[in-house]
Amino acid sequence: MKYLNRNRTYHSDNQKPGDPMDGVANLFDVALVFIVALLLSLMSAYQVLDFFNPESEITIMKKNEGQWQIITKKGKEIKTRKVTNKKVGGDEGTKLGTAYQLKDGRVVYIPEEMLNEIE
C-alpha cells in the first residue's frame, strides 16, 4: 500500500488537489475580455462611437420596408423623417409669383402677371 500513496502530487496534509473546474472559470474570463474587445473594435470601425458624443452631428439614410427614412442627430436631439415621392401640393396648383430677398433683408414679392409683362 505504501507504493500507491507515492504517486500523489501533494506531500503535506494541508495541500489539497485543485478543482478541475478552476480552469473553466479562467477561460470564461478570457472569453469575456475578448468579446468586449471585439465589440469596441467593431464600434470604432463603423464609427458608432459618434452616437455617444453629445456635440456630434450625424445624418443616416435608412431604407425600411421600401420607404426611406432620414435620421438626423444634432447634440442630444434625434429626428426621424420619412421620405415620400409625393409632391407637397399634389398636381394641383399654379405658380403665383417670385419672391426676392434684398441685401438689407427685405423680401420683395412679384406676382406672376407682372413678371409676364416685364418680359
Residue frames as a rotation matrix with the C-alpha (Angstrom) as fourth column:
MET 1
0.557 0.831 0.000 0.00
0.831 -0.557 0.000 0.00
0.000 0.000 -1.000 0.00
LYS 2
0.272 -0.482 -0.833 2.84
0.305 -0.778 0.550 2.38
-0.913 -0.403 -0.064 0.56
TYR 3
-0.743 -0.561 0.364 3.60
0.493 -0.091 0.865 2.37
-0.452 0.823 0.345 -3.19
LEU 4
-0.035 0.820 0.572 0.10
0.955 -0.142 0.261 3.58
0.295 0.555 -0.778 -4.08
ASN 5
0.752 0.340 -0.565 0.38
0.561 -0.779 0.278 6.69
-0.346 -0.526 -0.777 -1.92
ARG 6
-0.170 -0.952 -0.255 3.69
0.549 -0.307 0.778 7.70
-0.818 -0.007 0.575 -3.51
ASN 7
-0.540 -0.051 0.840 2.18
0.836 -0.154 0.527 8.93
0.102 0.987 0.126 -6.80
ARG 8
0.569 0.789 -0.230 0.16
0.812 -0.584 0.007 11.77
-0.129 -0.191 -0.973 -5.29
THR 9
0.138 -0.501 0.855 1.17
0.584 -0.655 -0.478 15.32
0.800 0.565 0.202 -6.26
TYR 10
0.442 0.017 0.897 0.78
-0.558 -0.777 0.290 16.87
0.702 -0.629 -0.334 -2.79
HIS 11
-0.290 -0.721 -0.630 3.04
0.149 0.616 -0.773 15.95
0.945 -0.318 -0.071 0.05
SER 12
-0.993 -0.064 0.096 1.59
-0.082 -0.194 -0.978 17.56
0.081 -0.979 0.187 3.16
ASP 13
-0.532 0.839 -0.117 -1.83
0.829 0.487 -0.275 17.23
-0.174 -0.243 -0.954 4.70
ASN 14
-0.123 0.520 -0.845 -2.81
0.213 -0.818 -0.534 20.91
-0.969 -0.246 -0.010 4.27
GLN 15
-0.681 -0.092 -0.726 -2.48
-0.650 -0.381 0.658 20.85
-0.337 0.920 0.200 0.46
LYS 16
0.053 0.763 0.644 -5.49
0.075 0.640 -0.765 19.56
-0.996 0.089 -0.023 -1.41
PRO 17
-0.631 -0.261 0.730 -5.80
0.708 0.192 0.680 18.74
-0.318 0.946 0.064 -5.08
GLY 18
-0.842 0.261 -0.472 -7.22
-0.333 -0.940 0.076 21.58
-0.423 0.221 0.879 -7.21
ASP 19
0.124 0.959 0.255 -10.74
0.032 0.253 -0.967 21.64
-0.992 0.128 0.000 -8.55
PRO 20
-0.528 -0.366 0.766 -10.80
0.718 0.291 0.633 20.71
-0.455 0.884 0.110 -12.26
MET 21
0.421 0.772 0.476 -13.42
0.903 -0.405 -0.142 23.45
0.084 0.490 -0.868 -12.92
ASP 22
0.316 -0.378 -0.870 -10.97
0.334 -0.814 0.475 26.25
-0.888 -0.441 -0.130 -11.95
GLY 23
-0.742 -0.651 0.159 -9.55
0.336 -0.157 0.929 26.28
-0.580 0.743 0.335 -15.46
VAL 24
-0.257 0.741 0.620 -13.03
0.936 0.031 0.352 26.69
0.241 0.670 -0.702 -16.99
ALA 25
0.650 0.470 -0.597 -13.64
0.648 -0.754 0.113 29.83
-0.397 -0.460 -0.794 -14.92
ASN 26
-0.171 -0.795 -0.582 -10.41
0.099 -0.602 0.793 31.33
-0.980 0.078 0.182 -16.21
LEU 27
-0.792 -0.063 0.608 -11.39
0.592 0.164 0.789 30.51
-0.150 0.984 -0.093 -19.80
PHE 28
0.273 0.953 0.133 -14.73
0.959 -0.280 0.044 32.24
0.079 0.116 -0.990 -19.26
ASP 29
0.480 -0.163 -0.862 -12.95
0.313 -0.886 0.342 35.39
-0.819 -0.434 -0.374 -18.06
VAL 30
-0.636 -0.769 -0.065 -10.65
0.147 -0.204 0.968 35.38
-0.757 0.606 0.243 -21.09
ALA 31
-0.520 0.521 0.677 -13.61
0.847 0.212 0.487 34.91
0.110 0.827 -0.551 -23.44
LEU 32
0.543 0.749 -0.380 -15.46
0.801 -0.598 -0.034 37.80
-0.253 -0.286 -0.924 -21.79
VAL 33
0.079 -0.613 -0.786 -12.48
0.042 -0.786 0.617 40.14
-0.996 -0.082 -0.036 -22.24
PHE 34
-0.829 -0.389 0.402 -12.18
0.366 0.166 0.916 39.03
-0.423 0.906 0.005 -25.88
ILE 35
-0.062 0.900 0.432 -15.88
0.993 0.013 0.116 39.76
0.098 0.436 -0.895 -26.54
VAL 36
0.634 0.265 -0.726 -15.63
0.456 -0.887 0.074 43.26
-0.624 -0.379 -0.683 -25.05
ALA 37
-0.342 -0.840 -0.422 -12.50
-0.030 -0.439 0.898 44.00
-0.939 0.320 0.125 -27.12
LEU 38
-0.729 0.131 0.672 -14.24
0.669 0.343 0.659 42.76
-0.144 0.930 -0.338 -30.26
LEU 39
0.369 0.929 0.028 -17.29
0.926 -0.365 -0.099 44.97
-0.082 0.062 -0.995 -29.63
LEU 40
0.447 -0.263 -0.855 -15.13
0.145 -0.922 0.360 48.04
-0.883 -0.285 -0.374 -29.05
SER 41
-0.676 -0.737 0.004 -13.14
0.093 -0.079 0.993 47.40
-0.731 0.671 0.122 -32.23
LEU 42
-0.428 0.605 0.672 -16.34
0.902 0.246 0.354 46.96
0.049 0.757 -0.651 -34.28
MET 43
0.597 0.668 -0.444 -17.79
0.710 -0.698 -0.095 50.16
-0.373 -0.258 -0.891 -32.83
SER 44
0.095 -0.633 -0.768 -14.68
-0.096 -0.774 0.626 52.12
-0.991 0.015 -0.134 -33.75
ALA 45
-0.786 -0.390 0.479 -14.51
0.383 0.301 0.873 50.55
-0.484 0.871 -0.087 -37.24
TYR 46
-0.239 0.791 0.563 -18.09
0.912 -0.015 0.409 51.53
0.332 0.611 -0.718 -38.05
GLN 47
-0.860 -0.229 0.456 -17.74
0.114 -0.957 -0.266 54.91
0.497 -0.177 0.849 -36.27
VAL 48
0.149 0.943 -0.297 -20.60
0.549 0.171 0.818 54.16
0.822 -0.285 -0.492 -33.90
LEU 49
-0.315 -0.350 -0.882 -18.81
0.946 -0.189 -0.262 55.99
-0.075 -0.917 0.391 -31.09
ASP 50
-0.919 0.017 0.394 -20.04
0.098 -0.958 0.269 59.29
0.382 0.286 0.879 -32.61
PHE 51
0.028 0.998 -0.061 -23.52
0.269 0.051 0.962 58.43
0.963 -0.043 -0.267 -31.35
PHE 52
0.402 0.092 -0.911 -22.29
0.899 0.151 0.412 58.83
0.175 -0.984 -0.021 -27.77
ASN 53
-0.737 -0.672 -0.079 -20.58
0.676 -0.732 -0.080 62.18
-0.005 -0.112 0.994 -28.39
PRO 54
0.075 0.877 -0.475 -23.01
0.762 -0.358 -0.540 64.96
-0.644 -0.321 -0.695 -27.29
GLU 55
0.001 -0.110 -0.994 -21.57
-0.288 -0.952 0.106 67.51
-0.958 0.286 -0.033 -29.78
SER 56
-0.853 -0.406 0.328 -21.66
0.150 0.412 0.899 65.33
-0.500 0.816 -0.290 -32.90
GLU 57
0.067 0.841 -0.536 -23.97
-0.751 -0.311 -0.582 65.78
-0.657 0.442 0.611 -35.88
ILE 58
-0.846 -0.297 0.443 -24.90
-0.027 0.853 0.521 62.62
-0.532 0.429 -0.730 -37.77
THR 59
0.071 0.861 -0.503 -27.23
-0.911 -0.150 -0.385 62.05
-0.407 0.485 0.774 -40.72
ILE 60
-0.815 -0.252 0.522 -28.19
-0.105 0.950 0.294 58.50
-0.570 0.185 -0.800 -41.72
MET 61
-0.138 0.773 -0.619 -30.40
-0.988 -0.062 0.143 57.39
0.072 0.631 0.772 -44.61
LYS 62
-0.805 -0.051 0.591 -32.17
-0.254 0.929 -0.267 54.09
-0.536 -0.366 -0.761 -43.99
LYS 63
-0.447 0.677 -0.585 -34.46
-0.710 0.130 0.692 52.05
0.544 0.725 0.422 -46.22
ASN 64
-0.859 0.256 0.443 -37.15
-0.225 0.587 -0.777 50.30
-0.459 -0.768 -0.447 -44.21
GLU 65
-0.225 0.799 0.558 -39.82
0.542 0.578 -0.609 48.22
-0.809 0.165 -0.563 -45.98
GLY 66
-0.104 0.124 0.987 -39.39
0.989 -0.094 0.116 50.08
0.107 0.988 -0.112 -49.27
GLN 67
0.831 0.398 0.389 -39.59
0.348 -0.917 0.196 53.53
0.435 -0.028 -0.900 -47.67
TRP 68
-0.199 -0.970 0.137 -36.61
0.554 -0.227 -0.801 55.78
0.809 -0.084 0.582 -46.98
GLN 69
0.865 0.332 -0.376 -36.05
0.495 -0.443 0.747 57.44
0.081 -0.833 -0.548 -43.61
ILE 70
0.030 -0.845 0.535 -33.62
0.131 -0.527 -0.840 60.23
0.991 0.095 0.095 -42.78
ILE 71
0.731 0.097 -0.676 -32.34
0.667 0.113 0.737 60.05
0.148 -0.989 0.018 -39.20
THR 72
0.132 -0.645 0.753 -30.59
0.098 -0.747 -0.657 63.22
0.986 0.161 -0.035 -38.01
LYS 73
0.562 -0.048 -0.825 -28.81
0.823 0.123 0.554 63.62
0.075 -0.991 0.109 -34.67
LYS 74
0.022 -0.534 0.845 -27.69
0.098 -0.840 -0.533 67.06
0.995 0.094 0.034 -33.51
GLY 75
-0.481 -0.256 0.839 -26.37
-0.779 -0.315 -0.543 67.07
0.403 -0.914 -0.048 -29.97
LYS 76
-0.889 0.213 0.405 -28.84
-0.124 0.740 -0.661 65.09
-0.441 -0.638 -0.632 -27.87
GLU 77
0.050 0.966 -0.254 -31.79
-0.580 -0.178 -0.794 65.66
-0.813 0.187 0.552 -30.21
ILE 78
-0.881 -0.259 0.396 -32.68
0.112 0.699 0.706 62.91
-0.459 0.666 -0.587 -32.70
LYS 79
-0.021 0.876 -0.482 -35.21
-0.692 -0.361 -0.625 63.48
-0.721 0.320 0.614 -35.52
THR 80
-0.665 -0.074 0.743 -36.64
0.374 0.828 0.417 60.96
-0.646 0.556 -0.523 -37.96
ARG 81
-0.119 0.612 -0.782 -38.21
-0.724 -0.592 -0.354 61.98
-0.679 0.524 0.514 -41.28
LYS 82
0.010 0.214 0.977 -39.92
0.472 0.860 -0.193 59.79
-0.882 0.463 -0.093 -43.84
VAL 83
-0.682 -0.297 -0.668 -39.21
-0.443 -0.559 0.701 60.45
-0.582 0.774 0.250 -47.50
THR 84
0.164 0.775 0.610 -42.04
0.390 0.518 -0.762 60.05
-0.906 0.363 -0.217 -50.00
ASN 85
-0.777 -0.417 0.472 -42.25
0.572 -0.154 0.806 60.56
-0.263 0.896 0.358 -53.72
LYS 86
0.263 0.941 0.214 -45.45
0.964 -0.263 -0.028 62.60
0.030 0.213 -0.977 -53.46
LYS 87
-0.525 -0.346 0.778 -45.46
0.396 -0.908 -0.136 66.32
0.753 0.236 0.614 -54.19
VAL 88
-0.926 0.117 -0.359 -46.42
0.305 -0.328 -0.894 68.65
-0.222 -0.938 0.268 -51.36
GLY 89
-0.492 0.771 -0.404 -49.32
-0.603 -0.637 -0.481 70.30
-0.628 0.007 0.778 -53.17
GLY 90
0.153 0.506 0.849 -50.11
0.363 0.770 -0.525 67.38
-0.919 0.389 -0.065 -55.42
ASP 91
-0.553 -0.309 0.774 -50.58
0.821 -0.045 0.568 68.03
-0.141 0.950 0.279 -59.12
GLU 92
0.541 0.779 0.316 -52.96
0.789 -0.600 0.129 70.87
0.290 0.180 -0.940 -58.43
GLY 93
0.487 -0.307 -0.818 -51.78
0.432 -0.729 0.531 74.43
-0.759 -0.612 -0.223 -58.05
THR 94
0.678 -0.281 0.680 -50.13
0.579 -0.367 -0.728 77.13
0.454 0.887 -0.086 -60.06
LYS 95
-0.384 -0.875 -0.296 -47.12
0.920 -0.339 -0.195 79.33
0.071 -0.347 0.935 -59.62
LEU 96
0.631 0.703 -0.327 -48.18
0.748 -0.664 0.015 82.64
-0.207 -0.254 -0.945 -58.12
GLY 97
0.897 -0.375 0.235 -45.00
-0.259 -0.876 -0.407 84.62
0.359 0.304 -0.883 -58.48
THR 98
0.200 -0.918 -0.342 -41.46
0.631 0.388 -0.672 85.03
0.749 -0.081 0.657 -57.29
ALA 99
0.994 0.035 -0.105 -40.02
0.106 -0.572 0.814 86.35
-0.032 -0.820 -0.572 -54.05
TYR 100
0.234 -0.953 0.190 -36.62
0.406 -0.082 -0.910 88.05
0.883 0.290 0.368 -53.87
GLN 101
0.733 -0.101 -0.673 -34.62
0.641 -0.228 0.733 88.91
-0.228 -0.968 -0.103 -50.76
LEU 102
0.751 -0.450 0.483 -32.67
-0.074 -0.785 -0.616 92.17
0.656 0.427 -0.623 -50.91
LYS 103
-0.201 -0.949 -0.242 -29.27
0.311 0.173 -0.935 92.75
0.929 -0.263 0.260 -49.29
ASP 104
-0.630 -0.028 0.776 -30.83
-0.598 -0.621 -0.507 94.66
0.496 -0.783 0.375 -46.40
GLY 105
-0.968 0.196 0.159 -33.06
0.044 0.750 -0.659 91.65
-0.248 -0.631 -0.735 -45.54
ARG 106
-0.196 0.951 -0.240 -36.35
-0.662 -0.309 -0.682 92.86
-0.723 0.025 0.690 -47.03
VAL 107
-0.651 0.107 0.751 -38.35
0.461 0.842 0.279 90.43
-0.603 0.528 -0.598 -49.16
VAL 108
-0.453 0.479 -0.752 -39.98
-0.735 -0.678 0.011 91.65
-0.504 0.558 0.659 -52.39
TYR 109
-0.319 0.464 0.826 -42.80
0.409 0.854 -0.322 89.60
-0.855 0.235 -0.463 -53.94
ILE 110
-0.640 0.145 -0.755 -43.54
-0.691 -0.538 0.483 89.97
-0.336 0.831 0.444 -57.66
PRO 111
0.240 0.813 0.531 -46.78
-0.314 0.583 -0.750 88.35
-0.918 0.013 0.395 -58.91
GLU 112
-0.281 -0.336 0.899 -46.65
0.579 0.687 0.439 86.10
-0.765 0.644 0.002 -61.96
GLU 113
0.642 0.603 0.473 -48.70
0.741 -0.330 -0.585 88.54
-0.197 0.727 -0.658 -64.10
MET 114
0.844 -0.375 -0.384 -46.17
-0.339 -0.927 0.161 91.31
-0.416 -0.006 -0.909 -63.56
LEU 115
-0.143 -0.925 0.351 -43.30
-0.127 0.369 0.921 89.01
-0.982 0.087 -0.170 -64.49
ASN 116
0.004 0.220 0.976 -45.03
0.876 0.470 -0.110 88.24
-0.482 0.855 -0.190 -67.80
GLU 117
0.925 0.375 0.062 -45.47
0.364 -0.826 -0.431 91.99
-0.110 0.421 -0.900 -68.53
ILE 118
0.505 -0.809 -0.300 -41.83
-0.448 -0.543 0.710 92.75
-0.738 -0.224 -0.637 -67.79
GLU 119
-0.394 -0.649 0.650 -40.54
0.237 0.612 0.755 90.08
-0.888 0.452 -0.088 -70.14
